[in-house]
Amino acid sequence: VSYAGHGIGEDVVGTKDDHNQSFHRKNLENGNINARKEDQPKDMSIPWTMEGQVKHKIEWIDKVLADFASKSTSTPNLIFISHSIGAHFVQCVLLRRPDILAKTQHVVHLMPFFRFDPPPLEKLFMSSAAQSYKFTIPMMTNVVRVLSSTLPRNWIDAYLDKVVGIDCTKGRRIALDIFMHPNMVRNHLVLGLQEVRELPEHPNDVALRLIGVSPTSMLFCGSPDQWAPKFHMEDLQRMQSRSVIPNNIFTEYVDSVRHDFVVHPDQIDPVVRFCIDRIKSAGEASGSNIRSRL
């Protein structure tokens, strides 16, 4: 499962056990591919950048595969489920590591953000903020620092509930915890504005053809969604009609679901059903027996 995680430190993916899941390359040398020893220090060198996110996921996948190899079990087929910018990270992983792609049975992208081409007004605003990131990041971080230190927590919670529309209590609590921690806000801005600056404007048809050896399913959602709007799906469908990208890329649009579906309890089931249905379909087509640790 791939998505943009949350970092606390300024230059690393995380500084606590539940935020850092990096694995030092030395663990993979000379067949020593098990988890690090308890007293072995963690590798905190993965930078909080798009490149760092890709590196982090590759090392995590290597660790998962290493666990299977150490138990002398057969190498598993891989199924990737991504959300938003996670689709870009999965795409990068599969392009860089043909050995991982060869083990991949299916890829499921939920609201894939692997190109930056929102509607014009949103594009102008976000592009301007991203290009001025050296000003935007400290300014927004300071604004959040002032607001989080002056506004009562219940006021912010009410705003997220009534105005933003986050009707999930747990989701609002997570959002509040992030908002009340300026370093967390800074890290989100650092990565988010880099995504806006570096993602291509048009779909990467070469990447889609190379990864096309494995079936891919994509779910697009209703408006407003500046990260994966409906016309992105329509662009892919037109490319398929011209045989520019493989026909084994399945796309579906669900108007009742939003990009931040995870904080709307009533929207979670349709997304889960989409994932299960597409994974089952892939398994039946390949004749594989799908197993899960869930």
N, C-alpha and C positions, 0 to 999 in steps of 0.2 A: 504494500500500500504506500503510495507516494503522495506527499503533500508538503507544503512549506511548514517546517517546524518552528518552535519558538526558542530564541536564544536569550540568555541573560547577560553573559559577558560581552565586552565590546568587540572583540576580535575573533571569537570562537563560536562554534555552534551552541555550546552550553557550558555551564560551570557547575552543574549539579547532576547527580546520577540520572535523574529522570529527564534531563534535557540533553545529555550528551550520549550518543550511541556510536561513537567513532571507534574503529578498531585499527590498531597499529599494524603496519605492513609486516613488521618482524614476526608477527604471529603466523604469517602465511609462508614463511621461509622454511626450507628443509622439511617440509611435510608437517611441521608443527602448526596445525591449523585449528587447534582448539582455542577456546576462549583464553584470555590472558589470566595469569595467576592472580590470586587475590591481592598480593602485595605489589603487583606490577603497576606502575603509574599509567594512567590513561593518556592516550594521545590527544592533546588539546590543540593540535596544530591546524585543524580544518578551519579555514576562514569562513566568516559569515558572508558569503558571496554566492552567486549562482554556480560558479565553478566548484566552490566548496560543497554545496548541496549535492552536486553530481558525484563528487568524490566520496562524500559521506554515504550515499546510497550504494555505490559500487562496493565499498568496503563492507557494508552491512550484508549485501547479497553474498559476497565471498564468504563471510562468516557463516551465513545460513547454509550454504553449500558445503562448507568445511565441516559443519556439525554432522551433516548426513554422511560425508565421506569418512569421518572418524568413527562412525558407528557401523561402517561396512554395509550400509544400506544402499539401495539403488538411488541414483541421482534423480531427484524429483523433476517433474514438469513444472514450469513456473507460470503463474498467472499474475499479471500486474493490474492493480486497480489504482488509478490516479484520480486526483481532483485538482482542477484549476491549474496552477503552475506546475503541479506534480506531473502533468502530462508532458511538459517540456523536459523535466528531469528524466522521466522514463525513456523518452525518445533519445536523449543524449546517451543514457546508459546503454541502450540497445545498439546504437550506432557505434559506440566506442568498443563494445565488447561482443563480437560475433559469437563467442562461446556462450554467453548468456542468452543472446537472441536464439541460438540453436536449441536451447532448453525451454524456450518460451512457447507455451501452448495458446495463450490468449492474452490480449491487452484490452482493458476496459478503461476508457477515459470518461470521467464525469465533468462536464462543462470545461472542456480542454482549453487551457490558456497557453497555446504554443505559438501564437502570433498576436501582435499588438495592433489592432485596427478597429477601435470602437467607433461609435457614431461621432460625427465631426466635432461637436462641442466638447464632449468628454475627451476626445483625442487632443484637442488644442490645450485644454486645461491640464491634463495629466502629462502631456509631453513637455509643456512649459515648466511644470513643477519638477519633472525628472531631469531636464537639462540644467536647471538651477539647483541641483541637489545640495551643493555646498552651502547654499543659503536656506533651502527648504528644510533640510533635516534639523539643523540646530534651532531654527525658528519654531518648527512644530514641536520639537522636544521640549523647548522652554515653555511654550504655551501649555502643553500637557502637564508639565511640572507645576505650573502656577494653578491650573484648574484643579488638578488632583489634590493639591494641598489646601485649597480654599473651599471647594464645593463639597457638601455632605455626600457621602457615598449613596444614600438613598435617593438623592436628587438625580444623580447620574443614572442610577438603576431605573428610575421612573422614565427618564429620557430615552434610554435604550428600549424600554418596554413600549411606551406609548408613541414615540416619534419614529425611532428606527425600526420598530416592529419585531424585536427579538423577543418572542413569546415563550422562550424556553428559559426557565430559571437557572439551570446549570450553564446554559450558553451565556446568559447575562453575567453570571458570576465570573466565567472565564474572561469575558470581554472587560469586565471591571478590573480584574486582577492585572490584565495587560495595561489598561489605561492608567492604573494607579502606580505603575512601575515605569518611569520614564525611559530606562534603558531598554525595556522590552519594546516600547514604542519606537525608539531610535532604531533598533534592529529590524523591525518590520519596515520602517521607512528606507533603511539602507538597502535591504533586499528588494523591496517592492519597486523602488525607483530605478534600481538597476534592471529589473525585469522590463520595465517600460522602455528604458533606453536601448536594451540589447535584443529584445525579441524581434524577429522579422515582421514586416508588415503583411506579407503574403504567405500563404501556406507553403511549407517546405515539401514540394512534391517529390524531390529526390529522396528525402528521408522516409516519406510515406511508402515509396516504392521499395526501398531497401528493407524496411521493417515489414513490408507486406508479405513476407514469407510466413508470418504469424497473423492469424485473423485479429482484427481490431474492431471493437464496438465503442461508439461514442454517444453520450447522452447530452443533449442541449436542452436548456431550460427557458422559461419565460422571461419577459422583461421585468425590471431593467437588468441587463447583464452586459456591461461594457467589456468583460473579459472574454466571453465566448458567446456573442450574440447569434441570433438565429441565422443571419446571413452568412456566417462562417460555415455553418452546416450546408447551406445552399451552394456555397462556393465548392465545397467538397463533392457534392452531388453532381455539379456541372463538370468537374474534373473527371469524375468517374464516367460520365456519359461520353466524354471524349477520349476515354481510355488513358488518361494521364496518370491516374493512380489506380491501384488494384480494386477489383470488385469485392474483395473480401473485407472491405471496410464498411461496417454497418453503422448507420446513423439513425437516431430517433430524437424527436422533439416532444417534450412534455411541458405544456404551457403552465400547468399548476405548480410546477417546481421552480424554486429560485436557486441562484448560485450558492447562497448561504443556507442551503436546505438543512444542514446539520443542526442549526439552532431553531428550526421549526419542526416540532415533533410530528405533525401531521404529514410532513413532506418526506420523512425518512423512509417509510415503507415503500413508496413507489420507486425510489432510487435503489433500495435493497433488492426489490423484485427484479428490476432491470438487470442488476449485476448477476443475480442468481440465474435468471432466464438465459442471459447471454453466455454465461460460463457453462451451463448445462448444454446449451446448443453446441458450443465448441467441443465439449467432451463427447457428445453423441456423434458429431461429425468426424472426430478423430478416432473414436472407439476407445477413448481413455476412460479410466475409472477415476473420477475427481475425488480427492480426499482433502479434508480441511482440518486445521488445528482449532477452528472455532468451536 
